[in-house]
Amino acid sequence: MTKSELRKKYKSLRKTLPLSQIDDLSIAIANQTLKLPIWDYSFYHIFLSIEEHKEINTDYILNILAGKDKNIVISKSDFKTTSLINYLLTDSTVIKKNHWNIPEPVDGIAIEDKKIDVVFVPLLAFDKQGNRVGYGKGFYDNFLANCKPETIKIGLSFFDIENEIKGVYKGDIGLDYCVTPNAIYTF
């Protein structure tokens, strides 16, 4: 399937998920992340969930990161440049939803992209080659292109793997892992 077909399919599948199932699946995904060989790093970037889009509830992974005393990095979207501005999440970080209901830090301690070791990547679908389909604006491809080459990229998905995403182009940044409630895929 093409990116646009997959985007439509998985947005529709997400809409059918009851809220109670989203929490159960999100907990299962968080527990799966504990099996990954990623816990010796310092800076972990994670997205804050858009509840209205029935995204994975990343609060459970945030709790794991905090419990392991990791530096947690979250983003603010710049829609003019389709870039992410990254901030360290601290006890004093103020989070507000933007116009598109994305929870974001108001401001804080800026963190350079090159400093980030591990990125948890939002997605709608992924394939056997580690390609992913997001919302189509390119925010994460732009961000990941600015990270150091060894930055570990981990997709999080409620759903299983697709055979192939058609229409992948050279600016698309692939994943190193994708975690679902029942499996960890390595690319």
C-alpha positions in Angstrom: 0.0 0.0 0.0 1.0 3.6 -0.5 1.7 6.0 2.4 -1.6 7.8 1.9 -3.6 4.5 1.9 -1.8 3.3 5.0 -2.3 6.6 6.7 -6.1 6.4 6.0 -6.3 2.7 7.1 -4.5 3.1 10.4 -6.2 6.4 11.4 -9.5 4.5 10.9 -8.3 1.5 12.9 -7.2 3.8 15.7 -10.6 5.4 15.8 -12.2 2.0 16.6 -10.0 1.3 19.7 -11.8 1.8 23.0 -9.9 4.0 25.5 -9.6 1.2 27.9 -7.8 -0.9 25.3 -5.5 2.0 24.4 -4.2 2.0 28.0 -3.8 -1.8 28.1 -1.9 -1.8 24.8 0.2 1.2 25.9 1.2 -0.7 29.1 2.1 -3.7 27.0 4.3 -1.6 24.7 6.0 0.1 27.6 6.8 -3.3 29.1 8.2 -4.5 25.8 10.6 -1.5 25.7 12.3 -2.9 28.8 13.6 -5.8 26.7 15.4 -3.4 24.3 19.2 -2.9 24.6 18.8 0.9 25.0 19.0 1.6 28.7 22.7 2.6 29.0 22.3 6.0 27.4 21.6 9.5 28.8 19.2 11.5 26.6 15.8 10.0 25.6 13.4 11.9 23.3 9.7 10.9 23.6 6.6 12.4 22.1 3.7 13.4 24.3 0.5 11.6 23.2 -2.3 13.4 21.3 -5.3 11.8 23.0 -7.7 13.0 20.4 -5.8 10.9 17.8 -5.9 7.9 20.1 -2.1 7.7 20.1 -0.1 5.4 22.3 -0.2 6.7 25.9 3.5 7.4 26.4 3.0 8.2 30.1 4.1 4.6 30.9 7.4 5.0 29.1 7.9 8.4 30.7 7.5 6.7 34.1 10.1 4.1 33.1 12.5 6.8 31.9 12.0 8.8 35.1 12.4 5.7 37.3 15.8 5.0 35.5 16.8 8.7 36.1 17.2 9.4 32.4 17.3 12.9 30.8 13.9 13.1 29.1 13.6 15.4 26.1 10.2 16.6 24.6 9.5 18.8 21.6 7.7 21.9 20.5 6.6 21.9 16.9 7.5 24.8 14.6 5.0 24.6 11.8 6.7 27.3 9.7 9.9 25.3 9.4 8.4 21.8 10.1 11.0 21.3 12.7 11.0 20.3 16.4 12.5 22.4 19.1 13.7 20.1 21.9 13.5 20.8 25.6 14.6 18.9 28.7 11.6 17.8 30.7 12.0 19.0 34.3 9.7 19.3 37.3 9.1 23.0 36.3 8.3 22.3 32.6 4.9 23.8 31.7 3.0 21.7 29.1 0.2 23.2 27.0 -1.7 21.9 24.1 -1.1 23.8 20.9 -3.7 24.7 18.2 -3.5 21.0 16.9 -4.0 19.5 20.4 -0.3 18.5 20.6 0.9 18.7 24.2 4.1 20.8 24.2 6.5 22.5 26.5 6.0 26.3 26.7 9.8 26.8 27.0 12.7 25.4 29.0 16.2 24.2 28.7 16.9 23.7 25.0 18.6 20.4 24.0 20.5 20.1 20.7 19.4 17.3 18.3 22.9 15.9 18.3 22.8 15.3 22.0 19.9 12.8 21.9 20.8 9.1 22.1 17.4 7.4 21.8 14.2 8.7 20.0 10.7 7.1 20.5 9.0 7.9 17.2 5.3 8.2 16.7 3.9 6.5 13.6 0.7 5.1 12.0 2.3 2.1 10.2 5.7 0.5 9.6 7.1 -2.2 7.3 9.6 -5.0 7.2 12.4 -2.6 6.0 11.9 -0.3 9.0 10.1 2.4 7.0 7.3 4.2 8.7 4.2 6.3 7.9 3.6 9.3 10.1 1.1 12.1 9.7 2.8 13.3 6.6 4.3 16.6 7.6 7.9 15.5 7.9 8.6 16.8 11.4 10.3 13.6 12.5 12.2 13.0 9.3 13.6 16.6 9.6 14.4 16.1 13.3 16.0 12.6 12.9 18.1 13.9 10.0 19.7 16.4 12.4 20.4 13.7 15.1 23.8 11.9 15.2 23.9 8.8 12.9 24.1 6.4 15.9 20.9 7.8 17.5 18.6 4.8 18.1 15.1 5.3 16.5 12.3 3.3 18.0 8.8 3.3 16.6 5.8 2.5 18.8 2.7 0.9 17.2 -0.6 -0.6 18.4 -0.6 -2.7 15.2 1.4 -5.3 13.4 4.0 -4.9 10.6 3.1 -4.3 7.0 5.0 -6.1 4.2 6.0 -2.9 2.3 5.3 0.8 2.2 5.2 2.0 -1.3 6.4 5.5 -2.1 9.3 5.7 0.3 11.7 8.4 -0.7 15.3 9.1 0.3 14.4 11.8 2.8 12.5 9.2 4.9 14.4 8.1 8.0 14.0 4.5 8.9 13.7 2.9 12.3 16.1 0.7 14.2 13.3 -1.0 16.2 9.5 -1.0 16.3 7.7 -2.0 19.5 4.1 -3.4 19.4 2.2 -4.9 22.3 3.2 -8.4 21.3 6.6 -8.1 19.5 9.8 -6.1 19.0 11.0 -5.8 15.4 14.6 -5.1 14.6 15.8 -3.5 11.4 
